[in-house]
Amino acid sequence: MSRISAELEKKIREAAKYRCGYCLSPQILMPLKLEIEHLHPISKGGTNDKENLWLSCRKCNSHKASKIYGFDSILSKRAKLFNPRKQIWSEHFAWNIEKNLIIGKTSVGRATVNALKLNNEFLVTARQFWISFGIFPPKD
């Protein structure tokens, strides 16, 4: 990743409430430091401007890589991925607490769940543990 200033990184972490913009995993529960990611990848013309940066866990960021689209399996079409800086998480996703799953409510949500593998077995297991202690999901 291209260098960004420590001041800008701090602002992004605060704006993201110290959690991944996609799976909402909070920094305090993650073994690795959450990463500053490019919403629109540098390889596709993105910049280091604040408006193009957000916080992501390593898993989500590695699955997203340079993707800007995913596949909506219900509509059988390509859809843009969720933009945590410009879109509201609860409009595109919902929690299935009983199964510890993130459900895509819209084409954007479903494409993002699929592309970023938001319900992989390891994350689902971690969520089960976090939920049992009442520390997940976020209340907002």
C-alpha atoms as an extended CHARMM CRD file, in Angstrom:
* protein
*
       140  EXT
         1         1  MET       CA              0.0000000000        0.0000000000        0.0000000000  PROA      1               0.0000000000
         2         2  SER       CA              1.1840000000        3.5140000000       -0.7120000000  PROA      2               0.0000000000
         3         3  ARG       CA              2.0990000000        5.4850000000        2.3790000000  PROA      3               0.0000000000
         4         4  ILE       CA             -0.4950000000        7.6420000000        4.0550000000  PROA      4               0.0000000000
         5         5  SER       CA              0.1850000000        9.9590000000        6.9520000000  PROA      5               0.0000000000
         6         6  ALA       CA             -0.2190000000        8.8170000000       10.5440000000  PROA      6               0.0000000000
         7         7  GLU       CA             -2.7520000000       11.6190000000       11.0260000000  PROA      7               0.0000000000
         8         8  LEU       CA             -4.9120000000       10.4080000000        8.1200000000  PROA      8               0.0000000000
         9         9  GLU       CA             -4.6740000000        6.8100000000        9.3100000000  PROA      9               0.0000000000
        10        10  LYS       CA             -5.8520000000        7.8610000000       12.7760000000  PROA      10              0.0000000000
        11        11  LYS       CA             -8.8190000000        9.7580000000       11.2760000000  PROA      11              0.0000000000
        12        12  ILE       CA             -9.8240000000        6.7200000000        9.2050000000  PROA      12              0.0000000000
        13        13  ARG       CA             -9.5920000000        4.3620000000       12.1960000000  PROA      13              0.0000000000
        14        14  GLU       CA            -11.7510000000        6.7130000000       14.2750000000  PROA      14              0.0000000000
        15        15  ALA       CA            -14.3240000000        7.2060000000       11.4970000000  PROA      15              0.0000000000
        16        16  ALA       CA            -14.5570000000        3.4170000000       11.0350000000  PROA      16              0.0000000000
        17        17  LYS       CA            -15.0500000000        2.9880000000       14.8010000000  PROA      17              0.0000000000
        18        18  TYR       CA            -11.9940000000        0.7090000000       14.8650000000  PROA      18              0.0000000000
        19        19  ARG       CA            -13.7580000000       -2.1070000000       13.0110000000  PROA      19              0.0000000000
        20        20  CYS       CA            -13.7450000000       -3.6840000000        9.5750000000  PROA      20              0.0000000000
        21        21  GLY       CA            -16.0890000000       -1.8890000000        7.2080000000  PROA      21              0.0000000000
        22        22  TYR       CA            -17.3200000000       -5.1810000000        5.7480000000  PROA      22              0.0000000000
        23        23  CYS       CA            -17.6020000000       -7.8770000000        8.4430000000  PROA      23              0.0000000000
        24        24  LEU       CA            -17.6470000000       -5.3340000000       11.3270000000  PROA      24              0.0000000000
        25        25  SER       CA            -15.0330000000       -7.2950000000       13.2770000000  PROA      25              0.0000000000
        26        26  PRO       CA            -13.6810000000       -4.9060000000       15.9250000000  PROA      26              0.0000000000
        27        27  GLN       CA             -9.9620000000       -4.2890000000       16.3100000000  PROA      27              0.0000000000
        28        28  ILE       CA            -10.0680000000       -5.2430000000       19.9730000000  PROA      28              0.0000000000
        29        29  LEU       CA            -11.0580000000       -8.8180000000       19.0390000000  PROA      29              0.0000000000
        30        30  MET       CA             -8.7030000000       -9.2370000000       16.0750000000  PROA      30              0.0000000000
        31        31  PRO       CA             -5.2270000000      -10.7950000000       16.3500000000  PROA      31              0.0000000000
        32        32  LEU       CA             -3.8290000000       -8.5600000000       13.5760000000  PROA      32              0.0000000000
        33        33  LYS       CA             -3.9760000000       -4.8080000000       13.1340000000  PROA      33              0.0000000000
        34        34  LEU       CA             -6.8530000000       -3.7560000000       10.8730000000  PROA      34              0.0000000000
        35        35  GLU       CA             -5.5950000000       -2.4550000000        7.5340000000  PROA      35              0.0000000000
        36        36  ILE       CA             -6.2420000000        0.7680000000        5.6870000000  PROA      36              0.0000000000
        37        37  GLU       CA             -7.6900000000       -0.3290000000        2.3640000000  PROA      37              0.0000000000
        38        38  HSD       CA             -8.4330000000        1.3760000000       -0.9230000000  PROA      38              0.0000000000
        39        39  LEU       CA            -12.1530000000        1.2290000000       -1.6830000000  PROA      39              0.0000000000
        40        40  HSD       CA            -11.3790000000        1.8120000000       -5.3510000000  PROA      40              0.0000000000
        41        41  PRO       CA             -8.0680000000       -0.0070000000       -5.8740000000  PROA      41              0.0000000000
        42        42  ILE       CA             -4.9700000000        1.9020000000       -6.9230000000  PROA      42              0.0000000000
        43        43  SER       CA             -4.6030000000       -0.6080000000       -9.7870000000  PROA      43              0.0000000000
        44        44  LYS       CA             -7.9550000000        0.5870000000      -11.1290000000  PROA      44              0.0000000000
        45        45  GLY       CA             -7.2920000000        4.3100000000      -10.7800000000  PROA      45              0.0000000000
        46        46  GLY       CA             -7.9770000000        4.7670000000       -7.0590000000  PROA      46              0.0000000000
        47        47  THR       CA             -6.0920000000        7.2900000000       -4.9600000000  PROA      47              0.0000000000
        48        48  ASN       CA             -4.8000000000        7.7540000000       -1.4320000000  PROA      48              0.0000000000
        49        49  ASP       CA             -7.4210000000       10.4440000000       -0.8140000000  PROA      49              0.0000000000
        50        50  LYS       CA             -9.3420000000       10.1280000000        2.4380000000  PROA      50              0.0000000000
        51        51  GLU       CA            -12.5840000000        9.4790000000        0.5250000000  PROA      51              0.0000000000
        52        52  ASN       CA            -11.0500000000        6.3300000000       -0.9970000000  PROA      52              0.0000000000
        53        53  LEU       CA             -9.7160000000        4.8210000000        2.2290000000  PROA      53              0.0000000000
        54        54  TRP       CA            -11.3930000000        2.7650000000        4.9410000000  PROA      54              0.0000000000
        55        55  LEU       CA            -10.5940000000        0.1480000000        7.5590000000  PROA      55              0.0000000000
        56        56  SER       CA            -10.6420000000       -3.5610000000        6.7520000000  PROA      56              0.0000000000
        57        57  CYS       CA             -9.5860000000       -6.7550000000        8.4570000000  PROA      57              0.0000000000
        58        58  ARG       CA             -6.8570000000       -8.7040000000        6.6990000000  PROA      58              0.0000000000
        59        59  LYS       CA             -9.3120000000      -11.4320000000        5.6200000000  PROA      59              0.0000000000
        60        60  CYS       CA            -11.7690000000       -9.0350000000        3.9760000000  PROA      60              0.0000000000
        61        61  ASN       CA             -8.9970000000       -6.9710000000        2.4250000000  PROA      61              0.0000000000
        62        62  SER       CA             -7.2630000000      -10.0320000000        0.9690000000  PROA      62              0.0000000000
        63        63  HSD       CA            -10.5080000000      -11.3560000000       -0.5300000000  PROA      63              0.0000000000
        64        64  LYS       CA            -11.4020000000       -7.9380000000       -1.9020000000  PROA      64              0.0000000000
        65        65  ALA       CA             -7.9380000000       -7.3590000000       -3.3590000000  PROA      65              0.0000000000
        66        66  SER       CA             -8.5230000000       -5.3120000000       -6.5220000000  PROA      66              0.0000000000
        67        67  LYS       CA            -12.1830000000       -6.2560000000       -6.9220000000  PROA      67              0.0000000000
        68        68  ILE       CA            -14.8470000000       -3.5880000000       -7.3330000000  PROA      68              0.0000000000
        69        69  TYR       CA            -17.5790000000       -6.0370000000       -8.3580000000  PROA      69              0.0000000000
        70        70  GLY       CA            -18.9140000000       -9.3120000000       -7.0210000000  PROA      70              0.0000000000
        71        71  PHE       CA            -21.6310000000      -11.7320000000       -8.0750000000  PROA      71              0.0000000000
        72        72  ASP       CA            -25.2150000000      -11.5580000000       -6.8070000000  PROA      72              0.0000000000
        73        73  SER       CA            -26.3050000000      -15.2020000000       -6.8310000000  PROA      73              0.0000000000
        74        74  ILE       CA            -30.0190000000      -14.3770000000       -6.5160000000  PROA      74              0.0000000000
        75        75  LEU       CA            -30.1680000000      -12.0270000000       -9.4980000000  PROA      75              0.0000000000
        76        76  SER       CA            -27.3960000000      -13.9250000000      -11.3100000000  PROA      76              0.0000000000
        77        77  LYS       CA            -25.5510000000      -10.7640000000      -12.1980000000  PROA      77              0.0000000000
        78        78  ARG       CA            -22.5060000000       -8.7270000000      -11.3500000000  PROA      78              0.0000000000
        79        79  ALA       CA            -22.9420000000       -5.9960000000       -8.7280000000  PROA      79              0.0000000000
        80        80  LYS       CA            -20.6870000000       -3.3390000000       -7.2280000000  PROA      80              0.0000000000
        81        81  LEU       CA            -19.1800000000       -4.1730000000       -3.8630000000  PROA      81              0.0000000000
        82        82  PHE       CA            -20.2950000000       -2.3900000000       -0.7050000000  PROA      82              0.0000000000
        83        83  ASN       CA            -18.5940000000        0.9380000000       -0.0010000000  PROA      83              0.0000000000
        84        84  PRO       CA            -18.4310000000        1.3960000000        3.7880000000  PROA      84              0.0000000000
        85        85  ARG       CA            -17.5650000000        5.0690000000        3.4350000000  PROA      85              0.0000000000
        86        86  LYS       CA            -20.6020000000        5.9570000000        1.3060000000  PROA      86              0.0000000000
        87        87  GLN       CA            -23.1940000000        3.2780000000        2.0900000000  PROA      87              0.0000000000
        88        88  ILE       CA            -24.9670000000        2.2550000000        5.2870000000  PROA      88              0.0000000000
        89        89  TRP       CA            -24.1690000000       -1.2940000000        6.4170000000  PROA      89              0.0000000000
        90        90  SER       CA            -27.6720000000       -2.0690000000        7.7240000000  PROA      90              0.0000000000
        91        91  GLU       CA            -29.2670000000       -1.1380000000        4.3890000000  PROA      91              0.0000000000
        92        92  HSD       CA            -27.2810000000       -3.8530000000        2.6060000000  PROA      92              0.0000000000
        93        93  PHE       CA            -26.7260000000       -6.4870000000        5.3060000000  PROA      93              0.0000000000
        94        94  ALA       CA            -28.4820000000       -8.1280000000        8.2370000000  PROA      94              0.0000000000
        95        95  TRP       CA            -27.3690000000      -10.4640000000       11.0030000000  PROA      95              0.0000000000
        96        96  ASN       CA            -28.6240000000      -14.0020000000       11.3870000000  PROA      96              0.0000000000
        97        97  ILE       CA            -27.5060000000      -14.2640000000       15.0050000000  PROA      97              0.0000000000
        98        98  GLU       CA            -28.6440000000      -17.8860000000       15.4220000000  PROA      98              0.0000000000
        99        99  LYS       CA            -26.2250000000      -18.9620000000       12.6950000000  PROA      99              0.0000000000
       100       100  ASN       CA            -23.6660000000      -16.1500000000       13.1560000000  PROA      100             0.0000000000
       101       101  LEU       CA            -24.0650000000      -15.1680000000        9.5080000000  PROA      101             0.0000000000
       102       102  ILE       CA            -24.0900000000      -11.9130000000        7.5820000000  PROA      102             0.0000000000
       103       103  ILE       CA            -26.9820000000      -11.9160000000        5.1170000000  PROA      103             0.0000000000
       104       104  GLY       CA            -26.9140000000       -9.7500000000        1.9950000000  PROA      104             0.0000000000
       105       105  LYS       CA            -30.2260000000       -7.8550000000        1.7330000000  PROA      105             0.0000000000
       106       106  THR       CA            -29.4740000000       -6.1520000000       -1.5830000000  PROA      106             0.0000000000
       107       107  SER       CA            -27.5540000000       -6.9710000000       -4.7260000000  PROA      107             0.0000000000
       108       108  VAL       CA            -24.6050000000       -5.0030000000       -3.3200000000  PROA      108             0.0000000000
       109       109  GLY       CA            -24.8370000000       -6.9070000000       -0.0330000000  PROA      109             0.0000000000
       110       110  ARG       CA            -25.0630000000      -10.3410000000       -1.6350000000  PROA      110             0.0000000000
       111       111  ALA       CA            -22.1900000000       -9.6090000000       -4.0310000000  PROA      111             0.0000000000
       112       112  THR       CA            -20.0480000000       -8.4260000000       -1.1140000000  PROA      112             0.0000000000
       113       113  VAL       CA            -20.8950000000      -11.4420000000        1.0800000000  PROA      113             0.0000000000
       114       114  ASN       CA            -19.8880000000      -13.7280000000       -1.7930000000  PROA      114             0.0000000000
       115       115  ALA       CA            -16.7710000000      -11.8690000000       -2.9620000000  PROA      115             0.0000000000
       116       116  LEU       CA            -15.3150000000      -11.2380000000        0.4950000000  PROA      116             0.0000000000
       117       117  LYS       CA            -16.4190000000      -14.6000000000        1.9070000000  PROA      117             0.0000000000
       118       118  LEU       CA            -17.9730000000      -12.8560000000        4.9140000000  PROA      118             0.0000000000
       119       119  ASN       CA            -19.3350000000      -16.1400000000        6.2510000000  PROA      119             0.0000000000
       120       120  ASN       CA            -16.2450000000      -18.3210000000        6.0610000000  PROA      120             0.0000000000
       121       121  GLU       CA            -16.1040000000      -21.0350000000        8.7070000000  PROA      121             0.0000000000
       122       122  PHE       CA            -13.3760000000      -19.3790000000       10.7820000000  PROA      122             0.0000000000
       123       123  LEU       CA            -15.1420000000      -16.0360000000       11.0470000000  PROA      123             0.0000000000
       124       124  VAL       CA            -18.4840000000      -17.7060000000       11.7960000000  PROA      124             0.0000000000
       125       125  THR       CA            -16.8250000000      -19.6630000000       14.6240000000  PROA      125             0.0000000000
       126       126  ALA       CA            -15.2190000000      -16.5090000000       16.0210000000  PROA      126             0.0000000000
       127       127  ARG       CA            -18.5570000000      -14.6610000000       15.8690000000  PROA      127             0.0000000000
       128       128  GLN       CA            -20.2360000000      -17.4850000000       17.7940000000  PROA      128             0.0000000000
       129       129  PHE       CA            -17.7210000000      -17.0140000000       20.5880000000  PROA      129             0.0000000000
       130       130  TRP       CA            -18.0200000000      -13.2050000000       20.5270000000  PROA      130             0.0000000000
       131       131  ILE       CA            -21.8320000000      -13.3730000000       20.5540000000  PROA      131             0.0000000000
       132       132  SER       CA            -21.8380000000      -15.7940000000       23.5000000000  PROA      132             0.0000000000
       133       133  PHE       CA            -19.9580000000      -13.1550000000       25.5130000000  PROA      133             0.0000000000
       134       134  GLY       CA            -22.2700000000      -10.3530000000       24.3870000000  PROA      134             0.0000000000
       135       135  ILE       CA            -19.4890000000       -8.4020000000       22.6750000000  PROA      135             0.0000000000
       136       136  PHE       CA            -20.7620000000       -8.8040000000       19.1280000000  PROA      136             0.0000000000
       137       137  PRO       CA            -22.4090000000       -7.7320000000       16.8470000000  PROA      137             0.0000000000
       138       138  PRO       CA            -22.0620000000       -3.9680000000       17.1850000000  PROA      138             0.0000000000
       139       139  LYS       CA            -25.1980000000       -2.2280000000       18.4160000000  PROA      139             0.0000000000
       140       140  ASP       CA            -25.0530000000        0.5640000000       15.8270000000  PROA      140             0.0000000000
